[in-house]
Amino acid sequence: MKSAELSNYASNFSQLARTTQLVREAGLRAFLLHLHAGEEMPEHKVKGPITVQCLQGSVLFSTAEESIEWISGSIISLPGGVPHSLVARGSSLMVVTVCE
């Protein structure tokens, strides 16, 4: 079993790199994604399904079909292979879980 204490990262996330690995197991990985205000993550996709939880900040999460203004405390899921992009409205911290 592996664990990570998210509060250790959330208290001073402005100093974090863009991604910080939390856990990785066969077929599963979880990492923190930190975006500064106005920073974009261009359209991309991953093979497996994902969940993304917004811990702090505000993010515009977009697919070809819809865009969601997403705030702290929100979680979304997305099937594998779906192109998506993000734009941080403010400095934001998210937990991304990817099934590989």
Secondary structure, DSSP 4 states (H G I P E B T S, - for coil): -----HHHHHTTGGGS-SEEEEEEETTEEEEEEEE-TT-EEEEE--SS-EEEEEEESEEEEE-SS-EEEEETT-EEEE-TT--EEEEESSSEEEEEEEE-
